[in-house]
Amino acid sequence: MASTQIGLVGLGKMGGNMRERLRNAGLTVIGYDRSPEVSDVPSLVDLVDRLDGPRAVWV
């Protein structure tokens, strides 16, 4: 069974904590942020490309 995947845009205080909690729960989370030091991908296009369809992206 494939892991649930979520794209998350915005990894500030709230988004960064959400990413960690979701990952700790066993979900695959790909996060994008304008700050490259916290982002998992360099662009929104890369975020979408990394997710299998159908895609779920939280903004």
CHARMM internal coordinates of N, CA and C (Angstrom, degrees):
IC EDIT
DIST 1 N 1 CA 1.4521
DIST 1 CA 1 C 1.5300
ANGL 1 N 1 CA 1 C 108.40
DIST 1 C 2 N 1.3133
ANGL 1 CA 1 C 2 N 116.22
DIHE 1 N 1 CA 1 C 2 N 133.13
DIST 2 N 2 CA 1.4651
ANGL 1 C 2 N 2 CA 121.25
DIHE 1 CA 1 C 2 N 2 CA -178.96
DIST 2 CA 2 C 1.5201
ANGL 2 N 2 CA 2 C 110.54
DIHE 1 C 2 N 2 CA 2 C -73.10
DIST 2 C 3 N 1.3050
ANGL 2 CA 2 C 3 N 114.21
DIHE 2 N 2 CA 2 C 3 N 147.09
DIST 3 N 3 CA 1.4570
ANGL 2 C 3 N 3 CA 121.06
DIHE 2 CA 2 C 3 N 3 CA 176.90
DIST 3 CA 3 C 1.5239
ANGL 3 N 3 CA 3 C 109.85
DIHE 2 C 3 N 3 CA 3 C -71.61
DIST 3 C 4 N 1.3250
ANGL 3 CA 3 C 4 N 116.74
DIHE 3 N 3 CA 3 C 4 N 145.84
DIST 4 N 4 CA 1.4584
ANGL 3 C 4 N 4 CA 120.54
DIHE 3 CA 3 C 4 N 4 CA 174.57
DIST 4 CA 4 C 1.5155
ANGL 4 N 4 CA 4 C 108.94
DIHE 3 C 4 N 4 CA 4 C -68.31
DIST 4 C 5 N 1.3353
ANGL 4 CA 4 C 5 N 116.40
DIHE 4 N 4 CA 4 C 5 N 132.81
DIST 5 N 5 CA 1.4590
ANGL 4 C 5 N 5 CA 122.23
DIHE 4 CA 4 C 5 N 5 CA -179.55
DIST 5 CA 5 C 1.5218
ANGL 5 N 5 CA 5 C 109.62
DIHE 4 C 5 N 5 CA 5 C -115.02
DIST 5 C 6 N 1.3220
ANGL 5 CA 5 C 6 N 115.49
DIHE 5 N 5 CA 5 C 6 N 137.94
DIST 6 N 6 CA 1.4621
ANGL 5 C 6 N 6 CA 121.78
DIHE 5 CA 5 C 6 N 6 CA 176.91
DIST 6 CA 6 C 1.5138
ANGL 6 N 6 CA 6 C 108.13
DIHE 5 C 6 N 6 CA 6 C -135.11
DIST 6 C 7 N 1.3251
ANGL 6 CA 6 C 7 N 116.02
DIHE 6 N 6 CA 6 C 7 N 135.47
DIST 7 N 7 CA 1.4562
ANGL 6 C 7 N 7 CA 121.49
DIHE 6 CA 6 C 7 N 7 CA 169.95
DIST 7 CA 7 C 1.5165
ANGL 7 N 7 CA 7 C 107.76
DIHE 6 C 7 N 7 CA 7 C -94.48
DIST 7 C 8 N 1.2985
ANGL 7 CA 7 C 8 N 117.42
DIHE 7 N 7 CA 7 C 8 N 137.42
DIST 8 N 8 CA 1.4623
ANGL 7 C 8 N 8 CA 121.68
DIHE 7 CA 7 C 8 N 8 CA -177.87
DIST 8 CA 8 C 1.5201
ANGL 8 N 8 CA 8 C 108.84
DIHE 7 C 8 N 8 CA 8 C -128.43
DIST 8 C 9 N 1.3301
ANGL 8 CA 8 C 9 N 116.15
DIHE 8 N 8 CA 8 C 9 N 122.52
DIST 9 N 9 CA 1.4643
ANGL 8 C 9 N 9 CA 121.60
DIHE 8 CA 8 C 9 N 9 CA 179.73
DIST 9 CA 9 C 1.5184
ANGL 9 N 9 CA 9 C 108.27
DIHE 8 C 9 N 9 CA 9 C -104.54
DIST 9 C 10 N 1.3217
ANGL 9 CA 9 C 10 N 116.12
DIHE 9 N 9 CA 9 C 10 N 123.11
DIST 10 N 10 CA 1.4615
ANGL 9 C 10 N 10 CA 122.09
DIHE 9 CA 9 C 10 N 10 CA -179.32
DIST 10 CA 10 C 1.5152
ANGL 10 N 10 CA 10 C 110.31
DIHE 9 C 10 N 10 CA 10 C 99.97
DIST 10 C 11 N 1.3232
ANGL 10 CA 10 C 11 N 116.45
DIHE 10 N 10 CA 10 C 11 N 105.19
DIST 11 N 11 CA 1.4595
ANGL 10 C 11 N 11 CA 121.00
DIHE 10 CA 10 C 11 N 11 CA -176.31
DIST 11 CA 11 C 1.5211
ANGL 11 N 11 CA 11 C 111.51
DIHE 10 C 11 N 11 CA 11 C -118.68
DIST 11 C 12 N 1.3181
ANGL 11 CA 11 C 12 N 115.23
DIHE 11 N 11 CA 11 C 12 N 41.84
DIST 12 N 12 CA 1.4596
ANGL 11 C 12 N 12 CA 120.03
DIHE 11 CA 11 C 12 N 12 CA 174.74
DIST 12 CA 12 C 1.5181
ANGL 12 N 12 CA 12 C 109.35
DIHE 11 C 12 N 12 CA 12 C -74.41
DIST 12 C 13 N 1.3071
ANGL 12 CA 12 C 13 N 116.80
DIHE 12 N 12 CA 12 C 13 N -152.01
DIST 13 N 13 CA 1.4670
ANGL 12 C 13 N 13 CA 120.97
DIHE 12 CA 12 C 13 N 13 CA -177.39
DIST 13 CA 13 C 1.5312
ANGL 13 N 13 CA 13 C 111.74
DIHE 12 C 13 N 13 CA 13 C -57.32
DIST 13 C 14 N 1.3186
ANGL 13 CA 13 C 14 N 117.31
DIHE 13 N 13 CA 13 C 14 N -51.40
DIST 14 N 14 CA 1.4627
ANGL 13 C 14 N 14 CA 120.14
DIHE 13 CA 13 C 14 N 14 CA -178.09
DIST 14 CA 14 C 1.5309
ANGL 14 N 14 CA 14 C 111.71
DIHE 13 C 14 N 14 CA 14 C -72.96
DIST 14 C 15 N 1.3361
ANGL 14 CA 14 C 15 N 117.56
DIHE 14 N 14 CA 14 C 15 N -48.78
DIST 15 N 15 CA 1.4586
ANGL 14 C 15 N 15 CA 120.90
DIHE 14 CA 14 C 15 N 15 CA -178.14
DIST 15 CA 15 C 1.5194
ANGL 15 N 15 CA 15 C 113.29
DIHE 14 C 15 N 15 CA 15 C -63.45
DIST 15 C 16 N 1.3274
ANGL 15 CA 15 C 16 N 116.35
DIHE 15 N 15 CA 15 C 16 N -39.62
DIST 16 N 16 CA 1.4596
ANGL 15 C 16 N 16 CA 120.02
DIHE 15 CA 15 C 16 N 16 CA 178.27
DIST 16 CA 16 C 1.5211
ANGL 16 N 16 CA 16 C 111.91
DIHE 15 C 16 N 16 CA 16 C -63.67
DIST 16 C 17 N 1.3382
ANGL 16 CA 16 C 17 N 116.40
DIHE 16 N 16 CA 16 C 17 N -41.11
DIST 17 N 17 CA 1.4673
ANGL 16 C 17 N 17 CA 120.29
DIHE 16 CA 16 C 17 N 17 CA 177.70
DIST 17 CA 17 C 1.5228
ANGL 17 N 17 CA 17 C 111.23
DIHE 16 C 17 N 17 CA 17 C -67.45
DIST 17 C 18 N 1.3437
ANGL 17 CA 17 C 18 N 116.82
DIHE 17 N 17 CA 17 C 18 N -39.43
DIST 18 N 18 CA 1.4680
ANGL 17 C 18 N 18 CA 120.05
DIHE 17 CA 17 C 18 N 18 CA 177.44
DIST 18 CA 18 C 1.5261
ANGL 18 N 18 CA 18 C 110.48
DIHE 17 C 18 N 18 CA 18 C -61.60
DIST 18 C 19 N 1.3329
ANGL 18 CA 18 C 19 N 116.68
DIHE 18 N 18 CA 18 C 19 N -42.80
DIST 19 N 19 CA 1.4682
ANGL 18 C 19 N 19 CA 120.35
DIHE 18 CA 18 C 19 N 19 CA 179.34
DIST 19 CA 19 C 1.5248
ANGL 19 N 19 CA 19 C 110.41
DIHE 18 C 19 N 19 CA 19 C -58.57
DIST 19 C 20 N 1.3129
ANGL 19 CA 19 C 20 N 117.82
DIHE 19 N 19 CA 19 C 20 N -46.37
DIST 20 N 20 CA 1.4643
ANGL 19 C 20 N 20 CA 120.69
DIHE 19 CA 19 C 20 N 20 CA -178.96
DIST 20 CA 20 C 1.5220
ANGL 20 N 20 CA 20 C 112.00
DIHE 19 C 20 N 20 CA 20 C -65.29
DIST 20 C 21 N 1.3320
ANGL 20 CA 20 C 21 N 117.45
DIHE 20 N 20 CA 20 C 21 N -42.43
DIST 21 N 21 CA 1.4725
ANGL 20 C 21 N 21 CA 120.34
DIHE 20 CA 20 C 21 N 21 CA -179.95
DIST 21 CA 21 C 1.5258
ANGL 21 N 21 CA 21 C 111.26
DIHE 20 C 21 N 21 CA 21 C -64.30
DIST 21 C 22 N 1.3399
ANGL 21 CA 21 C 22 N 116.40
DIHE 21 N 21 CA 21 C 22 N -42.29
DIST 22 N 22 CA 1.4653
ANGL 21 C 22 N 22 CA 120.14
DIHE 21 CA 21 C 22 N 22 CA 178.97
DIST 22 CA 22 C 1.5239
ANGL 22 N 22 CA 22 C 111.01
DIHE 21 C 22 N 22 CA 22 C -65.71
DIST 22 C 23 N 1.3212
ANGL 22 CA 22 C 23 N 117.07
DIHE 22 N 22 CA 22 C 23 N -41.60
DIST 23 N 23 CA 1.4689
ANGL 22 C 23 N 23 CA 120.24
DIHE 22 CA 22 C 23 N 23 CA 177.22
DIST 23 CA 23 C 1.5277
ANGL 23 N 23 CA 23 C 111.01
DIHE 22 C 23 N 23 CA 23 C -63.46
DIST 23 C 24 N 1.3179
ANGL 23 CA 23 C 24 N 116.86
DIHE 23 N 23 CA 23 C 24 N -41.14
DIST 24 N 24 CA 1.4681
ANGL 23 C 24 N 24 CA 120.49
DIHE 23 CA 23 C 24 N 24 CA 178.31
DIST 24 CA 24 C 1.5216
ANGL 24 N 24 CA 24 C 111.80
DIHE 23 C 24 N 24 CA 24 C -64.07
DIST 24 C 25 N 1.3427
ANGL 24 CA 24 C 25 N 116.77
DIHE 24 N 24 CA 24 C 25 N -25.04
DIST 25 N 25 CA 1.4644
ANGL 24 C 25 N 25 CA 121.83
DIHE 24 CA 24 C 25 N 25 CA 178.01
DIST 25 CA 25 C 1.5308
ANGL 25 N 25 CA 25 C 111.81
DIHE 24 C 25 N 25 CA 25 C -85.14
DIST 25 C 26 N 1.3388
ANGL 25 CA 25 C 26 N 117.33
DIHE 25 N 25 CA 25 C 26 N -0.33
DIST 26 N 26 CA 1.4524
ANGL 25 C 26 N 26 CA 120.83
DIHE 25 CA 25 C 26 N 26 CA 175.45
DIST 26 CA 26 C 1.5167
ANGL 26 N 26 CA 26 C 115.88
DIHE 25 C 26 N 26 CA 26 C 98.58
DIST 26 C 27 N 1.3291
ANGL 26 CA 26 C 27 N 118.14
DIHE 26 N 26 CA 26 C 27 N 3.83
DIST 27 N 27 CA 1.4556
ANGL 26 C 27 N 27 CA 120.79
DIHE 26 CA 26 C 27 N 27 CA 178.31
DIST 27 CA 27 C 1.5211
ANGL 27 N 27 CA 27 C 110.26
DIHE 26 C 27 N 27 CA 27 C -85.91
DIST 27 C 28 N 1.3198
ANGL 27 CA 27 C 28 N 115.89
DIHE 27 N 27 CA 27 C 28 N 152.92
DIST 28 N 28 CA 1.4568
ANGL 27 C 28 N 28 CA 121.38
DIHE 27 CA 27 C 28 N 28 CA 173.53
DIST 28 CA 28 C 1.5164
ANGL 28 N 28 CA 28 C 107.20
DIHE 27 C 28 N 28 CA 28 C -90.89
DIST 28 C 29 N 1.3243
ANGL 28 CA 28 C 29 N 117.05
DIHE 28 N 28 CA 28 C 29 N 119.60
DIST 29 N 29 CA 1.4613
ANGL 28 C 29 N 29 CA 121.73
DIHE 28 CA 28 C 29 N 29 CA -178.51
DIST 29 CA 29 C 1.5235
ANGL 29 N 29 CA 29 C 108.41
DIHE 28 C 29 N 29 CA 29 C -120.88
DIST 29 C 30 N 1.3318
ANGL 29 CA 29 C 30 N 115.43
DIHE 29 N 29 CA 29 C 30 N 125.71
DIST 30 N 30 CA 1.4566
ANGL 29 C 30 N 30 CA 122.29
DIHE 29 CA 29 C 30 N 30 CA 174.38
DIST 30 CA 30 C 1.5218
ANGL 30 N 30 CA 30 C 105.70
DIHE 29 C 30 N 30 CA 30 C -109.00
DIST 30 C 31 N 1.3170
ANGL 30 CA 30 C 31 N 117.05
DIHE 30 N 30 CA 30 C 31 N 117.84
DIST 31 N 31 CA 1.4573
ANGL 30 C 31 N 31 CA 120.94
DIHE 30 CA 30 C 31 N 31 CA -175.84
DIST 31 CA 31 C 1.5145
ANGL 31 N 31 CA 31 C 112.86
DIHE 30 C 31 N 31 CA 31 C -108.35
DIST 31 C 32 N 1.3269
ANGL 31 CA 31 C 32 N 114.89
DIHE 31 N 31 CA 31 C 32 N 142.71
DIST 32 N 32 CA 1.4674
ANGL 31 C 32 N 32 CA 121.01
DIHE 31 CA 31 C 32 N 32 CA 174.85
DIST 32 CA 32 C 1.5204
ANGL 32 N 32 CA 32 C 108.95
DIHE 31 C 32 N 32 CA 32 C -122.41
DIST 32 C 33 N 1.3189
ANGL 32 CA 32 C 33 N 115.64
DIHE 32 N 32 CA 32 C 33 N 137.98
DIST 33 N 33 CA 1.4571
ANGL 32 C 33 N 33 CA 122.34
DIHE 32 CA 32 C 33 N 33 CA 174.40
DIST 33 CA 33 C 1.5233
ANGL 33 N 33 CA 33 C 108.06
DIHE 32 C 33 N 33 CA 33 C -146.61
DIST 33 C 34 N 1.3239
ANGL 33 CA 33 C 34 N 116.44
DIHE 33 N 33 CA 33 C 34 N 154.13
DIST 34 N 34 CA 1.4698
ANGL 33 C 34 N 34 CA 120.16
DIHE 33 CA 33 C 34 N 34 CA 177.06
DIST 34 CA 34 C 1.5178
ANGL 34 N 34 CA 34 C 111.83
DIHE 33 C 34 N 34 CA 34 C -62.25
DIST 34 C 35 N 1.3193
ANGL 34 CA 34 C 35 N 116.36
DIHE 34 N 34 CA 34 C 35 N -27.03
DIST 35 N 35 CA 1.4702
ANGL 34 C 35 N 35 CA 121.09
DIHE 34 CA 34 C 35 N 35 CA 179.29
DIST 35 CA 35 C 1.5259
ANGL 35 N 35 CA 35 C 109.17
DIHE 34 C 35 N 35 CA 35 C -84.51
DIST 35 C 36 N 1.3278
ANGL 35 CA 35 C 36 N 117.83
DIHE 35 N 35 CA 35 C 36 N 110.89
DIST 36 N 36 CA 1.4713
ANGL 35 C 36 N 36 CA 119.88
DIHE 35 CA 35 C 36 N 36 CA -176.36
DIST 36 CA 36 C 1.5249
ANGL 36 N 36 CA 36 C 114.35
DIHE 35 C 36 N 36 CA 36 C -61.84
DIST 36 C 37 N 1.3331
ANGL 36 CA 36 C 37 N 117.89
DIHE 36 N 36 CA 36 C 37 N -23.45
DIST 37 N 37 CA 1.4662
ANGL 36 C 37 N 37 CA 118.83
DIHE 36 CA 36 C 37 N 37 CA -178.37
DIST 37 CA 37 C 1.5291
ANGL 37 N 37 CA 37 C 113.20
DIHE 36 C 37 N 37 CA 37 C -70.48
DIST 37 C 38 N 1.3313
ANGL 37 CA 37 C 38 N 119.09
DIHE 37 N 37 CA 37 C 38 N -17.83
DIST 38 N 38 CA 1.4668
ANGL 37 C 38 N 38 CA 120.83
DIHE 37 CA 37 C 38 N 38 CA 177.81
DIST 38 CA 38 C 1.5246
ANGL 38 N 38 CA 38 C 112.85
DIHE 37 C 38 N 38 CA 38 C -112.52
DIST 38 C 39 N 1.3209
ANGL 38 CA 38 C 39 N 117.44
DIHE 38 N 38 CA 38 C 39 N -13.43
DIST 39 N 39 CA 1.4626
ANGL 38 C 39 N 39 CA 122.44
DIHE 38 CA 38 C 39 N 39 CA -176.24
DIST 39 CA 39 C 1.5261
ANGL 39 N 39 CA 39 C 111.36
DIHE 38 C 39 N 39 CA 39 C -77.45
DIST 39 C 40 N 1.3399
ANGL 39 CA 39 C 40 N 116.22
DIHE 39 N 39 CA 39 C 40 N 142.42
DIST 40 N 40 CA 1.4648
ANGL 39 C 40 N 40 CA 121.41
DIHE 39 CA 39 C 40 N 40 CA 175.37
DIST 40 CA 40 C 1.5265
ANGL 40 N 40 CA 40 C 111.82
DIHE 39 C 40 N 40 CA 40 C -83.38
DIST 40 C 41 N 1.3173
ANGL 40 CA 40 C 41 N 117.03
DIHE 40 N 40 CA 40 C 41 N -21.33
DIST 41 N 41 CA 1.4683
ANGL 40 C 41 N 41 CA 123.00
DIHE 40 CA 40 C 41 N 41 CA -178.24
DIST 41 CA 41 C 1.5239
ANGL 41 N 41 CA 41 C 109.05
DIHE 40 C 41 N 41 CA 41 C -135.74
DIST 41 C 42 N 1.3354
ANGL 41 CA 41 C 42 N 117.69
DIHE 41 N 41 CA 41 C 42 N 154.32
DIST 42 N 42 CA 1.4662
ANGL 41 C 42 N 42 CA 119.88
DIHE 41 CA 41 C 42 N 42 CA -176.84
DIST 42 CA 42 C 1.5295
ANGL 42 N 42 CA 42 C 115.46
DIHE 41 C 42 N 42 CA 42 C -79.29
DIST 42 C 43 N 1.3451
ANGL 42 CA 42 C 43 N 118.08
DIHE 42 N 42 CA 42 C 43 N -15.39
DIST 43 N 43 CA 1.4641
ANGL 42 C 43 N 43 CA 119.36
DIHE 42 CA 42 C 43 N 43 CA -177.71
DIST 43 CA 43 C 1.5259
ANGL 43 N 43 CA 43 C 110.62
DIHE 42 C 43 N 43 CA 43 C -153.79
DIST 43 C 44 N 1.3409
ANGL 43 CA 43 C 44 N 115.28
DIHE 43 N 43 CA 43 C 44 N 165.61
DIST 44 N 44 CA 1.4646
ANGL 43 C 44 N 44 CA 119.89
DIHE 43 CA 43 C 44 N 44 CA 176.37
DIST 44 CA 44 C 1.5253
ANGL 44 N 44 CA 44 C 111.21
DIHE 43 C 44 N 44 CA 44 C -64.96
DIST 44 C 45 N 1.3182
ANGL 44 CA 44 C 45 N 117.07
DIHE 44 N 44 CA 44 C 45 N -34.68
DIST 45 N 45 CA 1.4674
ANGL 44 C 45 N 45 CA 120.73
DIHE 44 CA 44 C 45 N 45 CA 177.19
DIST 45 CA 45 C 1.5273
ANGL 45 N 45 CA 45 C 109.78
DIHE 44 C 45 N 45 CA 45 C -60.42
DIST 45 C 46 N 1.3235
ANGL 45 CA 45 C 46 N 116.67
DIHE 45 N 45 CA 45 C 46 N -43.81
DIST 46 N 46 CA 1.4647
ANGL 45 C 46 N 46 CA 120.39
DIHE 45 CA 45 C 46 N 46 CA 178.19
DIST 46 CA 46 C 1.5256
ANGL 46 N 46 CA 46 C 111.58
DIHE 45 C 46 N 46 CA 46 C -65.22
DIST 46 C 47 N 1.3185
ANGL 46 CA 46 C 47 N 117.15
DIHE 46 N 46 CA 46 C 47 N -35.08
DIST 47 N 47 CA 1.4642
ANGL 46 C 47 N 47 CA 120.93
DIHE 46 CA 46 C 47 N 47 CA 176.73
DIST 47 CA 47 C 1.5202
ANGL 47 N 47 CA 47 C 109.77
DIHE 46 C 47 N 47 CA 47 C -59.48
DIST 47 C 48 N 1.3193
ANGL 47 CA 47 C 48 N 116.95
DIHE 47 N 47 CA 47 C 48 N -50.85
DIST 48 N 48 CA 1.4633
ANGL 47 C 48 N 48 CA 121.44
DIHE 47 CA 47 C 48 N 48 CA -179.35
DIST 48 CA 48 C 1.5283
ANGL 48 N 48 CA 48 C 110.87
DIHE 47 C 48 N 48 CA 48 C -63.24
DIST 48 C 49 N 1.3212
ANGL 48 CA 48 C 49 N 117.01
DIHE 48 N 48 CA 48 C 49 N -41.18
DIST 49 N 49 CA 1.4667
ANGL 48 C 49 N 49 CA 120.95
DIHE 48 CA 48 C 49 N 49 CA -179.45
DIST 49 CA 49 C 1.5261
ANGL 49 N 49 CA 49 C 112.70
DIHE 48 C 49 N 49 CA 49 C -63.85
DIST 49 C 50 N 1.3174
ANGL 49 CA 49 C 50 N 117.75
DIHE 49 N 49 CA 49 C 50 N -29.56
DIST 50 N 50 CA 1.4735
ANGL 49 C 50 N 50 CA 121.30
DIHE 49 CA 49 C 50 N 50 CA -178.01
DIST 50 CA 50 C 1.5251
ANGL 50 N 50 CA 50 C 113.04
DIHE 49 C 50 N 50 CA 50 C -78.66
DIST 50 C 51 N 1.3295
ANGL 50 CA 50 C 51 N 117.42
DIHE 50 N 50 CA 50 C 51 N -16.31
DIST 51 N 51 CA 1.4616
ANGL 50 C 51 N 51 CA 121.05
DIHE 50 CA 50 C 51 N 51 CA -177.47
DIST 51 CA 51 C 1.5241
ANGL 51 N 51 CA 51 C 110.93
DIHE 50 C 51 N 51 CA 51 C -93.31
DIST 51 C 52 N 1.3299
ANGL 51 CA 51 C 52 N 116.49
DIHE 51 N 51 CA 51 C 52 N 138.21
DIST 52 N 52 CA 1.4571
ANGL 51 C 52 N 52 CA 121.29
DIHE 51 CA 51 C 52 N 52 CA 172.98
DIST 52 CA 52 C 1.5261
ANGL 52 N 52 CA 52 C 108.71
DIHE 51 C 52 N 52 CA 52 C -76.20
DIST 52 C 53 N 1.3113
ANGL 52 CA 52 C 53 N 117.31
DIHE 52 N 52 CA 52 C 53 N 151.11
DIST 53 N 53 CA 1.4633
ANGL 52 C 53 N 53 CA 120.97
DIHE 52 CA 52 C 53 N 53 CA 177.15
DIST 53 CA 53 C 1.5196
ANGL 53 N 53 CA 53 C 110.81
DIHE 52 C 53 N 53 CA 53 C -82.59
DIST 53 C 54 N 1.2985
ANGL 53 CA 53 C 54 N 118.82
DIHE 53 N 53 CA 53 C 54 N 154.51
DIST 54 N 54 CA 1.4622
ANGL 53 C 54 N 54 CA 125.86
DIHE 53 CA 53 C 54 N 54 CA -9.72
DIST 54 CA 54 C 1.5265
ANGL 54 N 54 CA 54 C 110.05
DIHE 53 C 54 N 54 CA 54 C -69.87
DIST 54 C 55 N 1.3125
ANGL 54 CA 54 C 55 N 115.92
DIHE 54 N 54 CA 54 C 55 N 144.08
DIST 55 N 55 CA 1.4660
ANGL 54 C 55 N 55 CA 121.88
DIHE 54 CA 54 C 55 N 55 CA -172.81
DIST 55 CA 55 C 1.5307
ANGL 55 N 55 CA 55 C 111.90
DIHE 54 C 55 N 55 CA 55 C -93.11
DIST 55 C 56 N 1.3272
ANGL 55 CA 55 C 56 N 114.76
DIHE 55 N 55 CA 55 C 56 N 145.00
DIST 56 N 56 CA 1.4655
ANGL 55 C 56 N 56 CA 121.74
DIHE 55 CA 55 C 56 N 56 CA 172.46
DIST 56 CA 56 C 1.5209
ANGL 56 N 56 CA 56 C 107.08
DIHE 55 C 56 N 56 CA 56 C -123.28
DIST 56 C 57 N 1.3353
ANGL 56 CA 56 C 57 N 116.20
DIHE 56 N 56 CA 56 C 57 N 121.27
DIST 57 N 57 CA 1.4655
ANGL 56 C 57 N 57 CA 121.30
DIHE 56 CA 56 C 57 N 57 CA 178.91
DIST 57 CA 57 C 1.5146
ANGL 57 N 57 CA 57 C 107.91
DIHE 56 C 57 N 57 CA 57 C -125.69
DIST 57 C 58 N 1.3206
ANGL 57 CA 57 C 58 N 116.49
DIHE 57 N 57 CA 57 C 58 N 124.84
DIST 58 N 58 CA 1.4634
ANGL 57 C 58 N 58 CA 122.52
DIHE 57 CA 57 C 58 N 58 CA 176.67
DIST 58 CA 58 C 1.5152
ANGL 58 N 58 CA 58 C 108.41
DIHE 57 C 58 N 58 CA 58 C -98.27
DIST 58 C 59 N 1.3337
ANGL 58 CA 58 C 59 N 115.64
DIHE 58 N 58 CA 58 C 59 N 132.55
DIST 59 N 59 CA 1.4690
ANGL 58 C 59 N 59 CA 121.30
DIHE 58 CA 58 C 59 N 59 CA -179.83
DIST 59 CA 59 C 1.5138
ANGL 59 N 59 CA 59 C 108.49
DIHE 58 C 59 N 59 CA 59 C -115.09
END
COOR INIT
IC SEED 1 N 1 CA 1 C
IC BUILD
